[in-house]
Amino acid sequence: MLDGNGSNLPRKTLVAFLQSSRLCGRGLHTEANWASLIISLWRSEAFILVVTPQLLEEYVAVLSRMGVSETEIIDFAAVIAEIAVQLPGIYEATKLDKVDPKDNKFLAACLESHADFLVSFDAHLLNEKWYRGTTIYTPALMLRHLLELYPPESS
């Protein structure tokens, strides 16, 4: 189903990008933190994670620098490949306003997918609050937003 912007994503689906170092670093190794909670919500399909080849390459590079085993990296990439929507990354070379060049790949992916949210710790991105239709949240705000939409079931 195409939305009004020509995207193949459902019109009301939440789409989030998680900036790599915090997602990878905390999401794989610590159970009770924001990243693992967001990843758990993602795996339960509370939102759709969209990745491009550039973002997947970034995630793998961050995990490698952190000393994560090759097996864990392969497992992480396999989960992303299985659940995330894969985009071609056609905005790779686009220079986006006055943004740190290292963050261009995240903002370009948001533009390409018409993402609703970008989750980040970067102060210069958070100060913007939104970028061309994408709201920029801290992980805590994103988690609060998701938990309001998808409250945990009572046991």
N, CA, C and O atoms as a GROMACS GRO file, in nm:
protein
  620
    1MET      N    1   0.083  -0.117   0.000
    1MET     CA    2   0.000   0.000   0.000
    1MET      C    3   0.088   0.124   0.000
    1MET      O    4   0.180   0.134   0.082
    2LEU      N    5   0.065   0.216  -0.086
    2LEU     CA    6   0.143   0.338  -0.093
    2LEU      C    7   0.077   0.446  -0.011
    2LEU      O    8  -0.045   0.462  -0.013
    3ASP      N    9   0.161   0.523   0.064
    3ASP     CA   10   0.106   0.638   0.132
    3ASP      C   11   0.111   0.758   0.038
    3ASP      O   12   0.153   0.743  -0.077
    4GLY      N   13   0.069   0.874   0.084
    4GLY     CA   14   0.063   0.992   0.000
    4GLY      C   15   0.198   1.040  -0.049
    4GLY      O   16   0.205   1.120  -0.142
    5ASN      N   17   0.306   0.993   0.012
    5ASN     CA   18   0.440   1.036  -0.026
    5ASN      C   19   0.508   0.938  -0.122
    5ASN      O   20   0.625   0.957  -0.155
    6GLY      N   21   0.437   0.836  -0.166
    6GLY     CA   22   0.496   0.740  -0.258
    6GLY      C   23   0.572   0.628  -0.190
    6GLY      O   24   0.637   0.548  -0.257
    7SER      N   25   0.567   0.622  -0.058
    7SER     CA   26   0.637   0.518   0.016
    7SER      C   27   0.555   0.390   0.011
    7SER      O   28   0.433   0.395   0.001
    8ASN      N   29   0.621   0.275   0.019
    8ASN     CA   30   0.552   0.147   0.023
    8ASN      C   31   0.511   0.110   0.165
    8ASN      O   32   0.457   0.001   0.186
    9LEU      N   33   0.536   0.196   0.263
    9LEU     CA   34   0.501   0.167   0.400
    9LEU      C   35   0.356   0.205   0.427
    9LEU      O   36   0.304   0.300   0.367
   10PRO      N   37   0.288   0.132   0.517
   10PRO     CA   38   0.152   0.170   0.551
   10PRO      C   39   0.148   0.313   0.604
   10PRO      O   40   0.242   0.358   0.669
   11ARG      N   41   0.041   0.383   0.575
   11ARG     CA   42   0.032   0.526   0.604
   11ARG      C   43   0.053   0.559   0.752
   11ARG      O   44   0.123   0.656   0.781
   12LYS      N   45  -0.002   0.485   0.844
   12LYS     CA   46   0.003   0.520   0.986
   12LYS      C   47   0.108   0.441   1.063
   12LYS      O   48   0.106   0.444   1.186
   13THR      N   49   0.196   0.374   1.000
   13THR     CA   50   0.297   0.295   1.068
   13THR      C   51   0.406   0.384   1.124
   13THR      O   52   0.456   0.473   1.055
   14LEU      N   53   0.443   0.360   1.248
   14LEU     CA   54   0.556   0.432   1.306
   14LEU      C   55   0.685   0.377   1.248
   14LEU      O   56   0.702   0.256   1.235
   15VAL      N   57   0.774   0.465   1.214
   15VAL     CA   58   0.903   0.424   1.161
   15VAL      C   59   1.009   0.492   1.245
   15VAL      O   60   1.002   0.613   1.266
   16ALA      N   61   1.107   0.418   1.291
   16ALA     CA   62   1.210   0.478   1.376
   16ALA      C   63   1.348   0.438   1.329
   16ALA      O   64   1.370   0.327   1.281
   17PHE      N   65   1.440   0.530   1.342
   17PHE     CA   66   1.581   0.501   1.320
   17PHE      C   67   1.650   0.520   1.453
   17PHE      O   68   1.627   0.619   1.522
   18LEU      N   69   1.733   0.427   1.490
   18LEU     CA   70   1.807   0.436   1.615
   18LEU      C   71   1.951   0.460   1.580
   18LEU      O   72   2.013   0.381   1.510
   19GLN      N   73   2.006   0.568   1.630
   19GLN     CA   74   2.143   0.598   1.595
   19GLN      C   75   2.235   0.489   1.648
   19GLN      O   76   2.217   0.441   1.760
   20SER      N   77   2.331   0.453   1.569
   20SER     CA   78   2.402   0.327   1.581
   20SER      C   79   2.478   0.300   1.708
   20SER      O   80   2.462   0.192   1.765
   21SER      N   81   2.561   0.391   1.757
   21SER     CA   82   2.649   0.355   1.868
   21SER      C   83   2.570   0.322   1.993
   21SER      O   84   2.606   0.229   2.066
   22ARG      N   85   2.465   0.395   2.020
   22ARG     CA   86   2.387   0.369   2.141
   22ARG      C   87   2.300   0.246   2.125
   22ARG      O   88   2.285   0.168   2.220
   23LEU      N   89   2.242   0.227   2.008
   23LEU     CA   90   2.160   0.109   1.983
   23LEU      C   91   2.245  -0.016   1.995
   23LEU      O   92   2.211  -0.108   2.070
   24CYS      N   93   2.353  -0.019   1.923
   24CYS     CA   94   2.434  -0.140   1.918
   24CYS      C   95   2.502  -0.166   2.050
   24CYS      O   96   2.503  -0.279   2.100
   25GLY      N   97   2.558  -0.062   2.108
   25GLY     CA   98   2.635  -0.080   2.230
   25GLY      C   99   2.553  -0.127   2.347
   25GLY      O  100   2.595  -0.214   2.422
   26ARG      N  101   2.437  -0.070   2.363
   26ARG     CA  102   2.356  -0.105   2.478
   26ARG      C  103   2.255  -0.214   2.448
   26ARG      O  104   2.221  -0.293   2.536
   27GLY      N  105   2.208  -0.219   2.327
   27GLY     CA  106   2.102  -0.313   2.294
   27GLY      C  107   2.143  -0.458   2.299
   27GLY      O  108   2.060  -0.545   2.330
   28LEU      N  109   2.268  -0.487   2.270
   28LEU     CA  110   2.310  -0.626   2.268
   28LEU      C  111   2.354  -0.678   2.404
   28LEU      O  112   2.340  -0.798   2.430
   29HIS      N  113   2.405  -0.593   2.489
   29HIS     CA  114   2.474  -0.642   2.608
   29HIS      C  115   2.403  -0.617   2.741
   29HIS      O  116   2.444  -0.674   2.842
   30THR      N  117   2.300  -0.536   2.745
   30THR     CA  118   2.234  -0.505   2.870
   30THR      C  119   2.084  -0.528   2.853
   30THR      O  120   2.023  -0.478   2.759
   31GLU      N  121   2.029  -0.604   2.944
   31GLU     CA  122   1.888  -0.639   2.930
   31GLU      C  123   1.794  -0.528   2.973
   31GLU      O  124   1.700  -0.496   2.900
   32ALA      N  125   1.815  -0.467   3.090
   32ALA     CA  126   1.718  -0.374   3.146
   32ALA      C  127   1.757  -0.230   3.118
   32ALA      O  128   1.797  -0.158   3.209
   33ASN      N  129   1.745  -0.187   2.995
   33ASN     CA  130   1.773  -0.048   2.960
   33ASN      C  131   1.684  -0.007   2.843
   33ASN      O  132   1.612  -0.089   2.787
   34TRP      N  133   1.691   0.121   2.808
   34TRP     CA  134   1.604   0.175   2.703
   34TRP      C  135   1.621   0.102   2.572
   34TRP      O  136   1.523   0.071   2.505
   35ALA      N  137   1.746   0.074   2.532
   35ALA     CA  138   1.769   0.013   2.400
   35ALA      C  139   1.706  -0.125   2.392
   35ALA      O  140   1.643  -0.159   2.292
   36SER      N  141   1.724  -0.205   2.497
   36SER     CA  142   1.666  -0.339   2.492
   36SER      C  143   1.513  -0.332   2.494
   36SER      O  144   1.447  -0.415   2.432
   37LEU      N  145   1.456  -0.233   2.565
   37LEU     CA  146   1.310  -0.218   2.564
   37LEU      C  147   1.260  -0.176   2.427
   37LEU      O  148   1.159  -0.228   2.378
   38ILE      N  149   1.330  -0.082   2.364
   38ILE     CA  150   1.290  -0.040   2.229
   38ILE      C  151   1.305  -0.155   2.131
   38ILE      O  152   1.219  -0.177   2.047
   39ILE      N  153   1.416  -0.229   2.141
   39ILE     CA  154   1.437  -0.344   2.053
   39ILE      C  155   1.328  -0.448   2.075
   39ILE      O  156   1.279  -0.508   1.980
   40SER      N  157   1.289  -0.470   2.201
   40SER     CA  158   1.180  -0.563   2.230
   40SER      C  159   1.050  -0.518   2.165
   40SER      O  160   0.978  -0.600   2.108
   41LEU      N  161   1.019  -0.388   2.174
   41LEU     CA  162   0.898  -0.335   2.109
   41LEU      C  163   0.909  -0.348   1.957
   41LEU      O  164   0.810  -0.379   1.890
   42TRP      N  165   1.028  -0.326   1.903
   42TRP     CA  166   1.048  -0.341   1.759
   42TRP      C  167   1.024  -0.486   1.718
   42TRP      O  168   0.955  -0.512   1.619
   43ARG      N  169   1.081  -0.582   1.794
   43ARG     CA  170   1.062  -0.723   1.761
   43ARG      C  171   0.917  -0.766   1.772
   43ARG      O  172   0.873  -0.858   1.703
   44SER      N  173   0.840  -0.698   1.859
   44SER     CA  174   0.698  -0.730   1.870
   44SER      C  175   0.616  -0.650   1.770
   44SER      O  176   0.493  -0.652   1.774
   45GLU      N  177   0.685  -0.579   1.679
   45GLU     CA  178   0.624  -0.505   1.569
   45GLU      C  179   0.540  -0.386   1.615
   45GLU      O  180   0.441  -0.352   1.551
   46ALA      N  181   0.579  -0.323   1.727
   46ALA     CA  182   0.514  -0.201   1.772
   46ALA      C  183   0.548  -0.086   1.677
   46ALA      O  184   0.473   0.012   1.668
   47PHE      N  185   0.658  -0.097   1.608
   47PHE     CA  186   0.697   0.001   1.506
   47PHE      C  187   0.783  -0.070   1.405
   47PHE      O  188   0.828  -0.183   1.427
   48ILE      N  189   0.806  -0.004   1.294
   48ILE     CA  190   0.889  -0.062   1.188
   48ILE      C  191   1.023   0.010   1.186
   48ILE      O  192   1.029   0.133   1.182
   49LEU      N  193   1.127  -0.067   1.189
   49LEU     CA  194   1.261  -0.013   1.173
   49LEU      C  195   1.296  -0.020   1.025
   49LEU      O  196   1.281  -0.125   0.962
   50VAL      N  197   1.342   0.089   0.972
   50VAL     CA  198   1.382   0.094   0.831
   50VAL      C  199   1.533   0.111   0.827
   50VAL      O  200   1.588   0.197   0.896
   51VAL      N  201   1.599   0.031   0.745
   51VAL     CA  202   1.744   0.042   0.732
   51VAL      C  203   1.782   0.057   0.586
   51VAL      O  204   1.710   0.016   0.495
   52THR      N  205   1.898   0.116   0.568
   52THR     CA  206   1.959   0.126   0.436
   52THR      C  207   2.092   0.053   0.444
   52THR      O  208   2.138   0.023   0.554
   53PRO      N  209   2.152   0.022   0.332
   53PRO     CA  210   2.285  -0.041   0.337
   53PRO      C  211   2.385   0.041   0.419
   53PRO      O  212   2.469  -0.015   0.489
   54GLN      N  213   2.376   0.174   0.409
   54GLN     CA  214   2.467   0.261   0.483
   54GLN      C  215   2.448   0.247   0.634
   54GLN      O  216   2.545   0.246   0.709
   55LEU      N  217   2.323   0.236   0.678
   55LEU     CA  218   2.297   0.222   0.821
   55LEU      C  219   2.340   0.085   0.870
   55LEU      O  220   2.400   0.075   0.978
   56LEU      N  221   2.312  -0.019   0.795
   56LEU     CA  222   2.354  -0.153   0.836
   56LEU      C  223   2.506  -0.161   0.844
   56LEU      O  224   2.561  -0.222   0.936
   57GLU      N  225   2.574  -0.100   0.748
   57GLU     CA  226   2.720  -0.096   0.751
   57GLU      C  227   2.770  -0.022   0.876
   57GLU      O  228   2.867  -0.064   0.938
   58GLU      N  229   2.703   0.085   0.912
   58GLU     CA  230   2.738   0.160   1.033
   58GLU      C  231   2.719   0.075   1.158
   58GLU      O  232   2.806   0.074   1.244
   59TYR      N  233   2.607   0.004   1.168
   59TYR     CA  234   2.582  -0.081   1.284
   59TYR      C  235   2.691  -0.188   1.297
   59TYR      O  236   2.742  -0.210   1.407
   60VAL      N  237   2.726  -0.251   1.188
   60VAL     CA  238   2.830  -0.355   1.190
   60VAL      C  239   2.966  -0.295   1.230
   60VAL      O  240   3.039  -0.355   1.309
   61ALA      N  241   2.998  -0.178   1.178
   61ALA     CA  242   3.126  -0.113   1.213
   61ALA      C  243   3.132  -0.079   1.361
   61ALA      O  244   3.234  -0.099   1.426
   62VAL      N  245   3.022  -0.028   1.415
   62VAL     CA  246   3.018   0.008   1.558
   62VAL      C  247   3.037  -0.117   1.643
   62VAL      O  248   3.115  -0.117   1.738
   63LEU      N  249   2.966  -0.222   1.609
   63LEU     CA  250   2.979  -0.347   1.686
   63LEU      C  251   3.121  -0.402   1.678
   63LEU      O  252   3.174  -0.450   1.778
   64SER      N  253   3.181  -0.395   1.562
   64SER     CA  254   3.320  -0.442   1.546
   64SER      C  255   3.415  -0.362   1.633
   64SER      O  256   3.500  -0.418   1.701
   65ARG      N  257   3.400  -0.229   1.630
   65ARG     CA  258   3.487  -0.143   1.713
   65ARG      C  259   3.470  -0.171   1.862
   65ARG      O  260   3.564  -0.155   1.940
   66MET      N  261   3.351  -0.213   1.900
   66MET     CA  262   3.324  -0.242   2.040
   66MET      C  263   3.375  -0.379   2.082
   66MET      O  264   3.368  -0.414   2.200
   67GLY      N  265   3.426  -0.455   1.988
   67GLY     CA  266   3.478  -0.587   2.021
   67GLY      C  267   3.372  -0.695   2.030
   67GLY      O  268   3.397  -0.801   2.088
   68VAL      N  269   3.255  -0.671   1.975
   68VAL     CA  270   3.149  -0.770   1.974
   68VAL      C  271   3.191  -0.884   1.881
   68VAL      O  272   3.249  -0.861   1.775
   69SER      N  273   3.161  -1.005   1.923
   69SER     CA  274   3.203  -1.122   1.844
   69SER      C  275   3.137  -1.122   1.707
   69SER      O  276   3.029  -1.067   1.688
   70GLU      N  277   3.204  -1.185   1.613
   70GLU     CA  278   3.150  -1.194   1.478
   70GLU      C  279   3.015  -1.265   1.477
   70GLU      O  280   2.926  -1.229   1.400
   71THR      N  281   3.000  -1.367   1.562
   71THR     CA  282   2.874  -1.440   1.570
   71THR      C  283   2.760  -1.349   1.614
   71THR      O  284   2.651  -1.354   1.557
   72GLU      N  285   2.785  -1.265   1.717
   72GLU     CA  286   2.682  -1.173   1.763
   72GLU      C  287   2.648  -1.069   1.657
   72GLU      O  288   2.532  -1.031   1.642
   73ILE      N  289   2.748  -1.024   1.584
   73ILE     CA  290   2.725  -0.927   1.478
   73ILE      C  291   2.640  -0.988   1.368
   73ILE      O  292   2.545  -0.925   1.320
   74ILE      N  293   2.672  -1.110   1.330
   74ILE     CA  294   2.594  -1.180   1.227
   74ILE      C  295   2.450  -1.200   1.274
   74ILE      O  296   2.356  -1.181   1.197
   75ASP      N  297   2.433  -1.239   1.401
   75ASP     CA  298   2.298  -1.259   1.456
   75ASP      C  299   2.219  -1.128   1.455
   75ASP      O  300   2.101  -1.126   1.418
   76PHE      N  301   2.284  -1.019   1.496
   76PHE     CA  302   2.220  -0.888   1.499
   76PHE      C  303   2.178  -0.847   1.358
   76PHE      O  304   2.065  -0.803   1.336
   77ALA      N  305   2.269  -0.860   1.263
   77ALA     CA  306   2.239  -0.824   1.124
   77ALA      C  307   2.126  -0.911   1.068
   77ALA      O  308   2.043  -0.864   0.990
   78ALA      N  309   2.124  -1.038   1.107
   78ALA     CA  310   2.019  -1.129   1.059
   78ALA      C  311   1.882  -1.087   1.112
   78ALA      O  312   1.782  -1.092   1.039
   79VAL      N  313   1.876  -1.045   1.239
   79VAL     CA  314   1.748  -0.998   1.296
   79VAL      C  315   1.702  -0.873   1.223
   79VAL      O  316   1.585  -0.862   1.188
   80ILE      N  317   1.793  -0.780   1.200
   80ILE     CA  318   1.757  -0.658   1.128
   80ILE      C  319   1.709  -0.692   0.987
   80ILE      O  320   1.609  -0.638   0.941
   81ALA      N  321   1.781  -0.780   0.920
   81ALA     CA  322   1.742  -0.818   0.784
   81ALA      C  323   1.605  -0.886   0.781
   81ALA      O  324   1.529  -0.871   0.686
   82GLU      N  325   1.574  -0.961   0.887
   82GLU     CA  326   1.448  -1.033   0.892
   82GLU      C  327   1.330  -0.942   0.922
   82GLU      O  328   1.223  -0.958   0.862
   83ILE      N  329   1.346  -0.847   1.012
   83ILE     CA  330   1.234  -0.768   1.060
   83ILE      C  331   1.226  -0.629   0.998
   83ILE      O  332   1.116  -0.578   0.975
   84ALA      N  333   1.341  -0.567   0.971
   84ALA     CA  334   1.342  -0.429   0.923
   84ALA      C  335   1.306  -0.421   0.775
   84ALA      O  336   1.328  -0.514   0.698
   85VAL      N  337   1.251  -0.307   0.738
   85VAL     CA  338   1.225  -0.278   0.598
   85VAL      C  339   1.356  -0.228   0.537
   85VAL      O  340   1.417  -0.135   0.588
   86GLN      N  341   1.397  -0.291   0.428
   86GLN     CA  342   1.523  -0.257   0.362
   86GLN      C  343   1.497  -0.156   0.251
   86GLN      O  344   1.415  -0.179   0.162
   87LEU      N  345   1.567  -0.043   0.258
   87LEU     CA  346   1.558   0.058   0.153
   87LEU      C  347   1.692   0.063   0.078
   87LEU      O  348   1.794   0.024   0.133
   88PRO      N  349   1.691   0.111  -0.045
   88PRO     CA  350   1.815   0.110  -0.125
   88PRO      C  351   1.919   0.213  -0.081
   88PRO      O  352   2.035   0.199  -0.120
   89GLY      N  353   1.883   0.313  -0.005
   89GLY     CA  354   1.981   0.414   0.036
   89GLY      C  355   2.014   0.512  -0.074
   89GLY      O  356   2.130   0.551  -0.090
   90ILE      N  357   1.914   0.553  -0.150
   90ILE     CA  358   1.939   0.639  -0.266
   90ILE      C  359   1.979   0.781  -0.231
   90ILE      O  360   2.026   0.855  -0.318
   91TYR      N  361   1.961   0.822  -0.106
   91TYR     CA  362   1.997   0.957  -0.066
   91TYR      C  363   2.140   0.964  -0.011
   91TYR      O  364   2.177   1.063   0.052
   92GLU      N  365   2.218   0.861  -0.034
   92GLU     CA  366   2.352   0.850   0.024
   92GLU      C  367   2.437   0.975   0.005
   92GLU      O  368   2.500   1.019   0.100
   93ALA      N  369   2.441   1.032  -0.112
   93ALA     CA  370   2.534   1.141  -0.142
   93ALA      C  371   2.474   1.278  -0.115
   93ALA      O  372   2.539   1.380  -0.142
   94THR      N  373   2.352   1.284  -0.064
   94THR     CA  374   2.287   1.412  -0.044
   94THR      C  375   2.348   1.486   0.074
   94THR      O  376   2.361   1.429   0.182
   95LYS      N  377   2.384   1.610   0.055
   95LYS     CA  378   2.432   1.696   0.163
   95LYS      C  379   2.309   1.760   0.225
   95LYS      O  380   2.237   1.834   0.157
   96LEU      N  381   2.284   1.734   0.351
   96LEU     CA  382   2.162   1.779   0.415
   96LEU      C  383   2.190   1.897   0.508
   96LEU      O  384   2.238   1.878   0.620
   97ASP      N  385   2.158   2.015   0.463
   97ASP     CA  386   2.166   2.138   0.541
   97ASP      C  387   2.297   2.149   0.620
   97ASP      O  388   2.404   2.115   0.569
   98LYS      N  389   2.288   2.198   0.743
   98LYS     CA  390   2.407   2.222   0.825
   98LYS      C  391   2.423   2.114   0.930
   98LYS      O  392   2.448   2.144   1.047
   99VAL      N  393   2.409   1.991   0.892
   99VAL     CA  394   2.413   1.879   0.984
   99VAL      C  395   2.551   1.816   0.979
   99VAL      O  396   2.617   1.815   0.876
  100ASP      N  397   2.594   1.762   1.094
  100ASP     CA  398   2.720   1.689   1.101
  100ASP      C  399   2.720   1.584   0.989
  100ASP      O  400   2.627   1.504   0.980
  101PRO      N  401   2.822   1.584   0.904
  101PRO     CA  402   2.825   1.489   0.791
  101PRO      C  403   2.807   1.343   0.833
  101PRO      O  404   2.753   1.263   0.756
  102LYS      N  405   2.851   1.307   0.954
  102LYS     CA  406   2.834   1.169   1.000
  102LYS      C  407   2.687   1.134   1.023
  102LYS      O  408   2.650   1.016   1.021
  103ASP      N  409   2.604   1.235   1.044
  103ASP     CA  410   2.462   1.211   1.068
  103ASP      C  411   2.379   1.214   0.940
  103ASP      O  412   2.260   1.182   0.943
  104ASN      N  413   2.440   1.253   0.829
  104ASN     CA  414   2.365   1.261   0.703
  104ASN      C  415   2.299   1.130   0.667
  104ASN      O  416   2.187   1.130   0.616
  105LYS      N  417   2.367   1.018   0.691
  105LYS     CA  418   2.309   0.889   0.651
  105LYS      C  419   2.179   0.860   0.725
  105LYS      O  420   2.089   0.798   0.670
  106PHE      N  421   2.169   0.906   0.852
  106PHE     CA  422   2.047   0.884   0.928
  106PHE      C  423   1.934   0.975   0.877
  106PHE      O  424   1.821   0.932   0.860
  107LEU      N  425   1.968   1.102   0.855
  107LEU     CA  426   1.867   1.196   0.805
  107LEU      C  427   1.825   1.162   0.662
  107LEU      O  428   1.709   1.176   0.626
  108ALA      N  429   1.921   1.118   0.581
  108ALA     CA  430   1.887   1.077   0.443
  108ALA      C  431   1.792   0.958   0.445
  108ALA      O  432   1.698   0.952   0.365
  109ALA      N  433   1.816   0.864   0.535
  109ALA     CA  434   1.726   0.748   0.545
  109ALA      C  435   1.587   0.791   0.592
  109ALA      O  436   1.487   0.736   0.546
  110CYS      N  437   1.582   0.888   0.682
  110CYS     CA  438   1.451   0.941   0.724
  110CYS      C  439   1.376   1.002   0.607
  110CYS      O  440   1.257   0.979   0.590
  111LEU      N  441   1.447   1.078   0.526
  111LEU     CA  442   1.384   1.138   0.408
  111LEU      C  443   1.337   1.031   0.310
  111LEU      O  444   1.226   1.038   0.258
  112GLU      N  445   1.422   0.935   0.286
  112GLU     CA  446   1.390   0.830   0.188
  112GLU      C  447   1.266   0.750   0.230
  112GLU      O  448   1.187   0.712   0.145
  113SER      N  449   1.250   0.726   0.358
  113SER     CA  450   1.140   0.642   0.406
  113SER      C  451   1.020   0.721   0.457
  113SER      O  452   0.916   0.663   0.489
  114HIS      N  453   1.034   0.854   0.465
  114HIS     CA  454   0.930   0.937   0.525
  114HIS      C  455   0.908   0.895   0.670
  114HIS      O  456   0.794   0.883   0.716
  115ALA      N  457   1.018   0.873   0.742
  115ALA     CA  458   1.014   0.825   0.881
  115ALA      C  459   0.940   0.922   0.970
  115ALA      O  460   0.947   1.044   0.952
  116ASP      N  461   0.869   0.868   1.066
  116ASP     CA  462   0.802   0.949   1.166
  116ASP      C  463   0.901   0.995   1.274
  116ASP      O  464   0.889   1.106   1.326
  117PHE      N  465   0.997   0.909   1.309
  117PHE     CA  466   1.086   0.936   1.421
  117PHE      C  467   1.231   0.900   1.391
  117PHE      O  468   1.259   0.805   1.318
  118LEU      N  469   1.320   0.977   1.448
  118LEU     CA  470   1.463   0.946   1.458
  118LEU      C  471   1.495   0.948   1.606
  118LEU      O  472   1.464   1.046   1.674
  119VAL      N  473   1.556   0.842   1.657
  119VAL     CA  474   1.590   0.834   1.798
  119VAL      C  475   1.740   0.857   1.810
  119VAL      O  476   1.820   0.789   1.745
  120SER      N  477   1.777   0.955   1.894
  120SER     CA  478   1.916   0.995   1.899
  120SER      C  479   1.952   1.052   2.035
  120SER      O  480   1.866   1.099   2.109
  121PHE      N  481   2.082   1.048   2.067
  121PHE     CA  482   2.137   1.118   2.182
  121PHE      C  483   2.210   1.244   2.140
  121PHE      O  484   2.248   1.324   2.225
  122ASP      N  485   2.230   1.265   2.011
  122ASP     CA  486   2.309   1.378   1.963
  122ASP      C  487   2.237   1.510   1.990
  122ASP      O  488   2.126   1.534   1.942
  123ALA      N  489   2.302   1.596   2.070
  123ALA     CA  490   2.241   1.724   2.110
  123ALA      C  491   2.208   1.811   1.990
  123ALA      O  492   2.104   1.875   1.986
  124HIS      N  493   2.298   1.813   1.889
  124HIS     CA  494   2.270   1.899   1.773
  124HIS      C  495   2.150   1.852   1.694
  124HIS      O  496   2.081   1.934   1.632
  125LEU      N  497   2.122   1.723   1.694
  125LEU     CA  498   2.000   1.674   1.629
  125LEU      C  499   1.878   1.698   1.718
  125LEU      O  500   1.773   1.740   1.670
  126LEU      N  501   1.892   1.672   1.847
  126LEU     CA  502   1.780   1.690   1.939
  126LEU      C  503   1.736   1.836   1.945
  126LEU      O  504   1.617   1.865   1.961
  127ASN      N  505   1.831   1.928   1.933
  127ASN     CA  506   1.796   2.070   1.934
  127ASN      C  507   1.707   2.107   1.816
  127ASN      O  508   1.628   2.202   1.825
  128GLU      N  509   1.719   2.034   1.707
  128GLU     CA  510   1.634   2.059   1.590
  128GLU      C  511   1.490   2.018   1.614
  128GLU      O  512   1.398   2.077   1.557
  129LYS      N  513   1.468   1.918   1.697
  129LYS     CA  514   1.336   1.863   1.732
  129LYS      C  515   1.266   1.789   1.619
  129LYS      O  516   1.194   1.692   1.644
  130TRP      N  517   1.286   1.831   1.497
  130TRP     CA  518   1.232   1.760   1.381
  130TRP      C  519   1.316   1.794   1.260
  130TRP      O  520   1.386   1.896   1.258
  131TYR      N  521   1.308   1.709   1.161
  131TYR     CA  522   1.381   1.732   1.038
  131TYR      C  523   1.295   1.688   0.922
  131TYR      O  524   1.273   1.569   0.901
  132ARG      N  525   1.244   1.784   0.846
  132ARG     CA  526   1.165   1.758   0.725
  132ARG      C  527   1.059   1.650   0.744
  132ARG      O  528   1.050   1.555   0.666
  133GLY      N  529   0.981   1.665   0.848
  133GLY     CA  530   0.872   1.572   0.873
  133GLY      C  531   0.904   1.461   0.970
  133GLY      O  532   0.814   1.384   1.006
  134THR      N  533   1.026   1.448   1.014
  134THR     CA  534   1.066   1.344   1.109
  134THR      C  535   1.090   1.408   1.244
  134THR      O  536   1.170   1.501   1.257
  135THR      N  537   1.020   1.358   1.347
  135THR     CA  538   1.040   1.406   1.483
  135THR      C  539   1.164   1.340   1.541
  135THR      O  540   1.185   1.220   1.524
  136ILE      N  541   1.248   1.419   1.608
  136ILE     CA  542   1.371   1.366   1.667
  136ILE      C  543   1.349   1.356   1.818
  136ILE      O  544   1.325   1.455   1.886
  137TYR      N  545   1.358   1.233   1.868
  137TYR     CA  546   1.333   1.203   2.008
  137TYR      C  547   1.457   1.145   2.074
  137TYR      O  548   1.543   1.086   2.008
  138THR      N  549   1.465   1.165   2.204
  138THR     CA  550   1.561   1.087   2.284
  138THR      C  551   1.503   0.947   2.295
  138THR      O  552   1.383   0.928   2.271
  139PRO      N  553   1.585   0.849   2.331
  139PRO     CA  554   1.530   0.714   2.350
  139PRO      C  555   1.420   0.712   2.457
  139PRO      O  556   1.320   0.641   2.441
  140ALA      N  557   1.435   0.790   2.565
  140ALA     CA  558   1.334   0.792   2.670
  140ALA      C  559   1.200   0.842   2.617
  140ALA      O  560   1.096   0.785   2.649
  141LEU      N  561   1.202   0.949   2.537
  141LEU     CA  562   1.077   1.001   2.480
  141LEU      C  563   1.015   0.903   2.382
  141LEU      O  564   0.893   0.886   2.380
  142MET      N  565   1.098   0.839   2.302
  142MET     CA  566   1.046   0.740   2.206
  142MET      C  567   0.984   0.623   2.281
  142MET      O  568   0.876   0.575   2.245
  143LEU      N  569   1.052   0.578   2.385
  143LEU     CA  570   1.001   0.467   2.464
  143LEU      C  571   0.868   0.505   2.529
  143LEU      O  572   0.774   0.425   2.529
  144ARG      N  573   0.859   0.625   2.585
  144ARG     CA  574   0.734   0.672   2.645
  144ARG      C  575   0.623   0.675   2.540
  144ARG      O  576   0.511   0.631   2.566
  145HIS      N  577   0.654   0.727   2.422
  145HIS     CA  578   0.556   0.734   2.313
  145HIS      C  579   0.507   0.594   2.275
  145HIS      O  580   0.387   0.571   2.260
  146LEU      N  581   0.600   0.502   2.258
  146LEU     CA  582   0.563   0.365   2.220
  146LEU      C  583   0.481   0.296   2.328
  146LEU      O  584   0.385   0.225   2.299
  147LEU      N  585   0.519   0.318   2.455
  147LEU     CA  586   0.446   0.253   2.564
  147LEU      C  587   0.306   0.312   2.581
  147LEU      O  588   0.215   0.242   2.628
  148GLU      N  589   0.287   0.438   2.543
  148GLU     CA  590   0.151   0.495   2.544
  148GLU      C  591   0.066   0.430   2.435
  148GLU      O  592  -0.052   0.403   2.455
  149LEU      N  593   0.127   0.406   2.320
  149LEU     CA  594   0.054   0.344   2.209
  149LEU      C  595   0.033   0.194   2.231
  149LEU      O  596  -0.071   0.140   2.195
  150TYR      N  597   0.133   0.130   2.290
  150TYR     CA  598   0.132  -0.016   2.309
  150TYR      C  599   0.164  -0.048   2.455
  150TYR      O  600   0.274  -0.096   2.484
  151PRO      N  601   0.070  -0.024   2.547
  151PRO     CA  602   0.099  -0.050   2.689
  151PRO      C  603   0.125  -0.198   2.711
  151PRO      O  604   0.064  -0.283   2.646
  152PRO      N  605   0.217  -0.228   2.804
  152PRO     CA  606   0.244  -0.370   2.834
  152PRO      C  607   0.118  -0.437   2.888
  152PRO      O  608   0.038  -0.377   2.960
  153GLU      N  609   0.104  -0.563   2.852
  153GLU     CA  610  -0.011  -0.639   2.901
  153GLU      C  611   0.010  -0.672   3.047
  153GLU      O  612   0.121  -0.708   3.088
  154SER      N  613  -0.097  -0.661   3.126
  154SER     CA  614  -0.087  -0.697   3.268
  154SER      C  615  -0.080  -0.848   3.282
  154SER      O  616  -0.145  -0.921   3.207
  155SER      N  617  -0.001  -0.894   3.381
  155SER     CA  618   0.007  -1.038   3.400
  155SER      C  619  -0.100  -1.089   3.491
  155SER      O  620  -0.107  -1.209   3.517
   0.00000   0.00000   0.00000
